[in-house]
């Protein structure tokens, strides 16, 4: 599927996927908003516009709280996709106020800063153990051996999912997230539907068990969370748990491997980090900015908006390009340069506004823990093979990252 001839943006081109940032620079130079016919979306590439639109109530992650599909000029999704949409459309990421306000408030009663802080020792020990095994083996796949198991285990621990039942979590999540790519294939949709059904059924049984035998876990907390007579429905709890797993580990997994791949390509920055571990907090933020794990975030236009003289009508869809916004020279000095000491770093990798990532503090703890463990236990870690990039655009990551201990 080809992009317009004057538009460098082409999310199906392997060369673009390898490095989309030069194309983003061209896109920003062409104006503040461009229509992209292959996906029927309006592309917004500048940091100021993306940041403002994330907070603009004329846009929404859904339109069904105000319009039917027909009223909004959209075709309803195929009936066979219903299990995916039931799961997806009851999570707080894809609802708008007042439902969003109510769900986020109730979830926040269980997913508290104290809950996250209490996980710190578990996260650090798990990161240390995973890295120790990698080092003892002389190396391995950083994605498979550290980046993936860490956040999946942390979220599973939070939810109270026994270790013996965790194996399907990552495959379920990967299949569901396949639907967030641009124009997903029929096979991708079928996998997402199957994963939605299986994951939902598993969580329904887990919730029933926790109702009978509450524990000190997030599922029990979600069951108990209430505000006067208001509680989360079972479907809202299921959708919340899936969202916490998907969003809570996709960003961490891809930030880890994208970040280390960037470090291996910038040996001066890696050397500085190895010499001074106090740089880890700013390094985590800079690596998330430099190669953004979530490249695009979609919003529906609920009421006409105007961008730089262009009216974008109700019923249209806006694609906010996080990766481009994070490389906007109007906000970031020398944005194409990796600078682990960068302190003025208002990246939007965790979104903004009411849909700001509720798991951002936990993601930062996980990224800090794994980076610290790798720097401490394997100070001479090096790249063993050139990695292959996943053929995805929206969720940006690698197929693997082979490393060895020097």
Secondary structure, 3 states (H helix, E strand, C coil): CCCCCCCCCCCCCHHHHHCCHHHHHHHHHCCCEEEEHHHCEEEECCHHHHHHHHCCCCEECCCCCCCCCCCCCCCCCCHHHHHHHHHHCCCHHHCCCCHHHHHHHHHHHHCCHHHHHHCHHHHHHHHHHHHHHHHHCCEEEHHHHHHHHHHHHHHHHHHCCCHHHCHHHHHHHHHHHHHHCCCCCHHHHHHHHHHHHHHHHHHHHHHHHHHHCCCCCHHHHHHHCEECCEECCHHHHHHHHHHHHHHHHHHHHHHHHHHHHHHHHCHHHHHHHHHCHHHHHHHHHHHHHHCCCECEEEEEECCCEEECCEEECCCCEEEEEHHHHCCCCCCCCCCCCCCCCCCCCCCCCCCCHHHCCCCHHHHHHHHHHHHHHHHHHCCCEEECCCCCECCCCCECCECCCEEEEC
